[in-house]
Amino acid sequence: MARGPAALRPGVMALHWATLPLVVAWLAAGLPGWVLAAHAAAWAGVSLAWGLRGGPSPALSGAARRLAWLTHPALLALYGAGAVLALVDPGLARPLLLATLGLGALHGTFNLWRSSVLGDGSLRRMLPKVLH
């Protein structure tokens, strides 16, 4: 269940969906590290203040549900570490941000699976209402 003020939904969704293009832009050397770090700090700040906005599928149970719940904080921590390193040591940031992209791809694939196979409506919750 979503937490925090309802007004946060569009902003958090924008932070979530902007991550892929921002990381790719930084890796392609087209984005300054401070932009990546500011984005990661904003997203982490909102998550720390009001908690995560989504949650695991109600169709999952047991260990699968707990594992799904941990994916967002783990990805956000990995991304945040990579974004901070983009400021201080781009050479160390690159592997972390590549790992973020790889794990993000698994995260996206899992959410497509849960939406299509489990039919839990996850894509409706994740996408802006204009795309429903």
Stockholm file with secondary structure:
# STOCKHOLM 1.0

chainA/1-132         MARGPAALRPGVMALHWATLPLVVAWLAAGLPGWVLAAHAAAWAGVSLAWGLRGGPSPALSGAARRLAWLTHPALLALYGAGAVLALVDPGLARPLLLATLGLGALHGTFNLWRSSVLGDGSLRRMLPKVLH
#=GR chainA/1-132 SS CCCSCTTHHHHHHHHHHHHHHHHHHHHTTCSCHHHHHHHHHHHHHHHHHHCCSCCCCTTCCHHHHHHHHHHHHHHHHHHHHHHHHHHHCHHHHHHHHHHHHHHHHHHHHHHHHHHHTSCCCHHHHHSCGGGC
#=GC SS_cons         CCCSCTTHHHHHHHHHHHHHHHHHHHHTTCSCHHHHHHHHHHHHHHHHHHCCSCCCCTTCCHHHHHHHHHHHHHHHHHHHHHHHHHHHCHHHHHHHHHHHHHHHHHHHHHHHHHHHTSCCCHHHHHSCGGGC
//
